[in-house]
Each structure stands twice: as structure tokens, then as C-alpha cells.
């Protein structure tokens, strides 16, 4: 199957990339190979195959949540450069 021509220069212009002639030719070849591979994948018979998000089972690898002691508000604010009314005071970032 013949792959359609890809206008690599046009795509590079859209992406604001300056490509040399050598790079343009290399990317043209590589993109053509990718399209050939996709075309081959489209020919695979997937009749009756259920769509999946993951090929294997998922399991949680994180630890269980457990209640633990934490800082009080006073302890958390003890090292704050600025605090008022039990809150951290930070510089305004939106003008």
C-alpha cells in the first residue's frame, strides 16, 4: 500500500520548527513508515475483542490510608514568614 505524501515542511512551519533539507527528508521517511505500520494495524481482525484500557489487571501498590498524628494549626504556622488569623499569608500572584 502506498502511503500518502506528508507535507513535512508545512507541519514544521505550523510547529515553528526550522528543519534542514536532510531533516525534512528523514522525517518524511519516518512518517511514511509510521503510516504504513498504522495501515497494517487497521487490517487486523478484532471482531469480538472487547476494548480494554489495560491489558492486565490493576492493583493498588500504595499503602493503606491510616489516621496518624499531625501538626496543630499553631505548630504548622510556627515557621511561617507571615501568618494572620490562623492562615499562611502569601504574596499576591494575580494582578
Legacy VTK file of the C-alpha trace (Angstrom):
# vtk DataFile Version 3.0
C-alpha trace
ASCII
DATASET POLYDATA
POINTS 95 float
0.000 0.000 0.000
1.328 3.403 -0.946
1.457 5.985 1.828
0.149 9.468 1.155
2.681 12.257 0.890
3.113 14.159 4.113
3.947 17.827 3.801
6.672 17.836 6.422
7.657 21.422 5.660
4.089 22.600 6.284
3.823 20.684 9.564
7.218 22.049 10.657
6.045 25.563 9.840
2.916 25.050 11.968
5.121 23.857 14.827
7.520 26.748 14.215
10.422 24.389 13.578
13.282 25.219 11.246
14.235 21.963 9.508
17.136 21.393 7.160
16.606 19.537 3.874
18.233 16.466 5.415
15.867 16.553 8.408
12.848 17.069 6.156
13.765 14.011 4.073
14.437 11.896 7.186
11.118 12.872 8.830
9.260 12.273 5.555
10.617 8.707 5.512
9.913 8.115 9.199
6.342 9.434 9.000
5.726 7.263 5.947
6.889 4.201 7.884
4.592 5.098 10.782
1.614 5.402 8.430
2.450 2.019 6.859
2.509 0.446 10.328
-0.852 2.020 11.221
-2.309 0.739 7.953
-1.083 -2.761 8.839
-2.723 -2.483 12.273
-6.008 -1.478 10.665
-6.054 -4.776 8.761
-6.011 -6.848 11.985
-9.294 -8.650 12.640
-10.579 -7.515 16.032
-14.097 -8.917 15.700
-15.326 -9.993 19.123
-12.397 -8.475 21.007
-13.544 -6.398 23.947
-11.915 -2.961 24.227
-9.694 -2.581 27.279
-7.852 0.267 28.938
-5.205 -2.048 30.415
-4.026 -5.427 29.136
-3.650 -6.841 32.637
-5.367 -6.486 35.960
-4.773 -3.410 38.046
-3.804 -3.443 41.666
-3.125 -0.663 44.105
0.550 -0.552 45.040
0.121 2.218 47.592
-0.155 1.741 51.320
-3.486 1.862 53.111
-4.586 5.217 54.474
-4.203 5.333 58.220
-5.041 8.058 60.687
-1.881 9.463 62.260
-0.955 12.380 64.439
-0.318 15.602 62.574
0.619 19.178 63.330
-1.755 21.509 65.064
-2.520 24.797 63.333
-0.213 26.605 65.763
2.667 24.198 65.050
2.150 24.458 61.290
2.203 28.255 61.394
5.197 28.434 63.779
7.781 28.711 60.961
5.636 30.707 58.524
7.211 34.013 57.485
3.784 35.661 57.755
0.561 34.404 59.312
-2.718 36.020 60.315
-5.989 34.639 61.690
-4.618 31.095 61.619
-3.721 31.302 57.905
-0.490 31.484 55.895
-0.020 34.926 54.337
1.496 34.793 50.845
2.232 37.443 48.220
-0.497 38.174 45.719
0.303 36.470 42.398
-2.660 37.626 40.283
-2.588 41.234 39.222
LINES 1 96
95 0 1 2 3 4 5 6 7 8 9 10 11 12 13 14 15 16 17 18 19 20 21 22 23 24 25 26 27 28 29 30 31 32 33 34 35 36 37 38 39 40 41 42 43 44 45 46 47 48 49 50 51 52 53 54 55 56 57 58 59 60 61 62 63 64 65 66 67 68 69 70 71 72 73 74 75 76 77 78 79 80 81 82 83 84 85 86 87 88 89 90 91 92 93 94
